Amino acid sequence: MNSLEIADKPNTRRFLKRTFPKLNMWWQKNRLGYAFLLPFLTLFTIFIVVPVLVAIGLSLTNFNMLQPPTFVKLNNYKLLFLDDDIFLIALKNTLVFSIITGPLGFIMSFLVAWVIDQLRFKGFFSLAFYAPSLTSGIAMSIIWLIIFSGDRYGYLNNILINLGFIVEPILWTKDVNYILPVVMVISIWMSMGTGFLVFLAGFQNLDSELFEAGKIDGIKNKFQELRYITFPLMKPQLLFGAINSIVNSFGVFDVATAVAGMPSPNYAAHTIVAHLYDYAFIRFNMGYASAIAVVLFIMTYSLGQICMRVFKSEE
């Protein structure tokens, strides 16, 4: 580096400071904060942004992991929606599952957390409701399979036969009319743990003085407290619970395969994630599997944006 280049550096800095004074002031003020954010942004980019972009790119190719990917434009998406009848069944099952289990699990988690927050022995009841989320989906499904066993020794069949509601045992995990409801029941029970714990933490962090002020202003019962005080203050927790419910409901896989197998009878419990797993890790068609993943990403992202608008905190 010659002397002219060295002498020119301070001039360049002064020129930039004079030309972009606001940008320089902004950088001087926020550079420490961005330095702290840099590790998170780096990991987020590597493990979230890059995989999503790679999946979008692979969804436009035909890639079997043995040969180089070949560009096929939008053929995977055309095949997905126009020729793949199994995907349409999986899409219908996932939407039905999500519409029922997502809001139901969200509401039940909130109500259970609200009730337990009023009780005396919060720790015991909190552990009882959080425990199912600590077990894997397959382990919990095996326990539930004893209840939904298709013979007379299954708990549910035995109770219904003894009460006279049915004469013959119901094949809960084989009959196409019952497979998806069984998966819904197990999934709702398992999904309540994380959301319930977040809601309970939110209840316990509410300022008691606000409730006292509410009573002075005319609030008469717990339900009015819930509507006028609790809901507005717990919008961040409600947003987290809603996003968590969406991700869990659209990402159902292990419970469905443990209960009904893969593929399930007449694809009655076949979901989008199961379809993705089939093409990615059984058929090794990564291009087509990436197209399925992109469709699932768009659906969950869109619903997440709707939830963010609904539960947006008022400034």
C-alpha positions in Angstrom: 0.0 0.0 0.0 1.5 3.3 -1.1 1.5 6.7 0.8 -1.2 8.1 -1.3 -3.6 5.3 -0.4 -2.8 5.7 3.3 -3.4 9.4 3.1 -6.6 9.0 1.2 -8.3 6.8 3.9 -9.0 9.7 6.4 -10.4 11.8 3.6 -12.7 8.9 2.6 -14.0 8.6 6.1 -14.6 12.4 6.4 -16.4 12.4 3.0 -18.7 9.5 4.2 -19.4 11.3 7.5 -20.3 14.5 5.7 -22.3 12.7 3.0 -24.2 10.3 5.2 -24.4 12.0 8.7 -27.7 10.2 9.7 -26.4 6.8 8.6 -23.2 7.4 10.5 -25.1 8.5 13.7 -27.4 5.5 13.4 -24.5 3.1 13.1 -22.7 4.6 16.0 -25.8 4.4 18.1 -26.8 0.8 17.2 -23.6 -1.1 16.4 -23.3 -2.6 19.8 -26.8 -4.0 19.6 -26.2 -5.5 16.2 -23.0 -7.0 17.5 -25.0 -8.9 20.2 -27.5 -9.9 17.5 -24.9 -11.2 15.1 -24.6 -14.7 16.6 -28.4 -15.2 16.4 -28.6 -13.7 13.0 -25.8 -16.0 11.8 -27.4 -19.1 13.1 -30.9 -18.0 11.9 -29.5 -17.5 8.4 -27.6 -20.8 8.3 -30.3 -23.0 9.8 -33.6 -21.3 8.7 -33.1 -18.9 5.8 -30.7 -21.0 3.8 -32.7 -24.3 4.1 -35.9 -22.5 3.0 -34.2 -21.0 0.0 -32.6 -24.4 -0.9 -35.9 -26.1 -0.6 -37.5 -23.6 -2.9 -34.7 -24.1 -5.4 -34.9 -27.9 -5.2 -38.7 -27.8 -5.6 -38.1 -26.6 -9.2 -35.9 -29.6 -10.0 -36.0 -33.3 -10.4 -33.4 -34.6 -7.8 -33.0 -38.2 -6.7 -29.8 -37.7 -4.6 -27.8 -39.9 -7.0 -27.7 -37.7 -10.0 -27.4 -33.9 -10.4 -30.7 -32.0 -10.1 -32.4 -31.1 -13.4 -34.5 -28.0 -13.7 -38.2 -28.8 -14.4 -39.8 -25.4 -13.7 -43.2 -25.8 -12.0 -43.8 -29.4 -13.0 -43.6 -30.6 -9.4 -46.3 -28.2 -8.3 -48.5 -29.1 -11.3 -48.1 -32.8 -10.5 -48.8 -32.1 -6.8 -52.2 -30.4 -7.3 -53.4 -31.9 -10.6 -52.2 -35.5 -10.6 -51.4 -36.5 -7.1 -54.7 -37.8 -5.6 -52.9 -39.0 -2.4 -51.6 -35.5 -1.7 -55.1 -34.1 -2.0 -56.3 -36.6 0.5 -53.4 -35.7 2.8 -54.2 -32.0 2.3 -57.8 -32.6 3.3 -56.9 -34.7 6.3 -54.4 -32.1 7.5 -56.8 -29.2 7.1 -59.6 -31.1 9.0 -57.1 -32.1 11.7 -55.8 -28.5 12.0 -59.2 -26.8 12.0 -60.4 -29.1 14.9 -57.2 -29.7 17.0 -55.6 -26.3 16.5 -58.3 -24.1 18.0 -59.5 -26.8 20.4 -56.0 -27.4 21.8 -55.4 -23.7 22.1 -58.6 -23.0 23.9 -58.3 -25.9 26.3 -54.7 -25.0 27.1 -55.7 -21.5 28.0 -58.7 -22.5 30.0 -56.8 -25.2 32.0 -54.0 -22.7 32.7 -56.6 -20.2 33.9 -58.4 -22.7 36.2 -55.1 -24.0 37.6 -53.9 -20.4 38.3 -56.9 -20.1 40.7 -56.1 -23.3 42.6 -53.9 -23.7 45.6 -51.7 -26.6 44.6 -50.5 -25.2 41.2 -47.3 -27.1 41.1 -48.9 -30.6 41.2 -51.6 -29.8 38.6 -49.0 -28.1 36.4 -46.9 -31.2 36.4 -49.8 -33.4 35.6 -50.8 -31.4 32.5 -47.3 -30.8 31.3 -46.1 -34.4 31.7 -47.6 -35.6 28.3 -45.5 -33.1 26.4 -42.3 -34.7 27.9 -43.0 -38.1 26.3 -42.4 -38.9 22.7 -45.4 -39.2 20.3 -44.8 -42.9 19.8 -44.6 -43.7 23.5 -47.8 -41.8 24.2 -49.5 -43.4 21.2 -48.6 -46.9 22.5 -50.3 -46.1 25.8 -53.4 -44.8 24.0 -53.5 -47.8 21.8 -54.4 -49.9 24.9 -57.4 -47.7 25.3 -58.4 -47.8 21.6 -57.5 -51.5 21.1 -59.9 -53.1 18.6 -60.7 -56.2 20.7 -62.9 -56.7 23.7 -59.9 -56.1 26.0 -59.5 -52.5 24.8 -60.6 -50.2 27.6 -63.0 -48.1 25.5 -64.5 -51.1 23.8 -64.9 -52.9 27.1 -66.7 -50.0 28.7 -69.0 -49.4 25.7 -69.9 -53.1 25.6 -70.6 -53.4 29.3 -72.8 -50.3 29.1 -74.7 -51.7 26.2 -73.8 -49.0 23.7 -72.2 -51.4 21.2 -72.4 -55.2 20.6 -69.2 -55.8 18.6 -65.8 -54.2 19.3 -65.0 -51.2 17.1 -61.7 -51.3 15.2 -60.7 -47.8 16.3 -57.3 -47.8 14.5 -58.4 -49.8 11.4 -61.8 -48.4 10.5 -61.4 -45.4 8.2 -64.3 -43.6 10.0 -62.5 -43.6 13.4 -58.8 -43.4 12.6 -58.5 -39.6 12.2 -60.7 -38.8 15.3 -58.4 -41.1 17.4 -55.3 -39.3 16.2 -57.0 -36.0 17.0 -57.8 -37.1 20.6 -54.2 -38.2 21.2 -52.7 -35.1 19.6 -54.8 -32.7 21.6 -53.8 -34.4 24.8 -50.1 -34.3 23.9 -50.1 -30.7 22.5 -51.6 -29.0 25.6 -48.3 -29.1 27.6 -46.2 -26.4 26.1 -49.0 -23.9 25.4 -50.4 -24.6 28.9 -47.1 -23.8 30.5 -46.7 -20.5 28.6 -50.3 -19.4 29.5 -49.7 -20.3 33.2 -46.5 -18.3 33.3 -48.4 -15.4 31.7 -51.1 -15.6 34.4 -48.6 -15.6 37.2 -46.8 -12.5 35.8 -49.9 -10.3 35.7 -49.9 -7.4 38.0 -52.5 -7.9 40.8 -53.0 -4.2 41.2 -54.7 -4.1 37.8 -57.3 -6.5 39.0 -57.9 -4.4 42.2 -58.3 -1.3 40.0 -60.7 -3.3 37.8 -62.9 -4.1 40.8 -63.0 -0.4 41.6 -64.0 0.4 38.0 -66.9 -2.1 38.1 -65.6 -5.5 37.2 -67.7 -8.0 39.2 -66.6 -11.5 38.4 -63.7 -13.6 37.0 -65.1 -13.7 33.5 -65.1 -10.0 33.2 -61.5 -9.9 34.5 -60.7 -12.4 31.8 -62.2 -10.3 29.1 -61.2 -6.8 30.0 -57.9 -7.3 31.8 -56.4 -10.7 31.1 -56.9 -11.0 27.3 -55.4 -7.6 26.5 -52.3 -8.2 28.8 -51.6 -11.7 27.5 -51.6 -11.1 23.8 -47.9 -12.1 23.5 -48.6 -15.4 25.2 -51.7 -15.9 23.1 -49.7 -15.2 20.0 -47.1 -17.8 21.0 -49.8 -20.3 21.8 -51.5 -19.7 18.5 -48.3 -20.1 16.4 -47.4 -23.2 18.4 -50.9 -24.7 17.8 -50.6 -24.1 14.0 -47.1 -25.7 13.8 -48.2 -28.7 15.8 -51.4 -29.3 13.9 -49.9 -28.9 10.5 -46.8 -30.9 11.4 -48.6 -34.0 12.8 -46.8 -37.2 11.7 -45.4 -39.4 14.5 -48.8 -39.9 16.3 -50.6 -40.6 13.0 -48.1 -43.2 11.9 -47.8 -44.8 15.3 -51.6 -45.2 15.5 -52.6 -46.1 12.0 -49.3 -47.1 10.4 -47.9 -45.8 7.1 -49.8 -45.7 4.9 -52.9 -45.8 7.0 -55.9 -47.8 5.8 -57.3 -46.0 2.7 -55.0 -43.1 3.6 -57.5 -42.1 6.3 -54.8 -40.6 8.5 -52.3 -39.6 5.8 -51.0 -36.1 6.4 -48.9 -33.6 4.4 -45.8 -34.4 6.5 -46.3 -38.1 6.0 -46.6 -37.5 2.3 -43.4 -35.5 2.4 -41.6 -38.2 4.4 -42.7 -40.8 1.9 -41.2 -39.0 -1.1 -38.1 -37.7 0.7 -36.9 -40.7 2.7 -38.5 -43.7 1.1 -38.6 -42.8 -2.6 -35.7 -40.3 -2.4 -37.5 -37.9 -4.7 -36.1 -34.7 -3.1 -37.4 -32.3 -5.7 -41.0 -33.4 -5.3 -40.6 -33.6 -1.5 -39.3 -30.0 -1.5 -42.4 -28.9 -3.4 -44.5 -30.4 -0.7 -42.4 -28.7 2.0 -42.8 -25.3 0.2 -46.6 -25.7 0.1 -46.6 -26.6 3.8 -44.3 -23.6 4.6 -46.6 -21.2 2.7 -49.7 -22.5 4.6 -48.2 -22.3 8.0 -46.5 -18.9 7.3 -49.8 -17.4 6.1 -51.7 -18.6 9.1 -48.9 -17.3 11.3 -49.3 -13.9 9.8 -53.0 -13.9 10.4 -52.4 -14.8 14.0 -49.9 -12.0 14.4 -52.5 -9.5 13.1 -55.2 -10.9 15.4 -53.0 -10.9 18.6 -51.0 -7.8 17.7 -50.3 -5.7 20.9 -51.8 -2.2 20.7 -49.1 0.4 21.2 
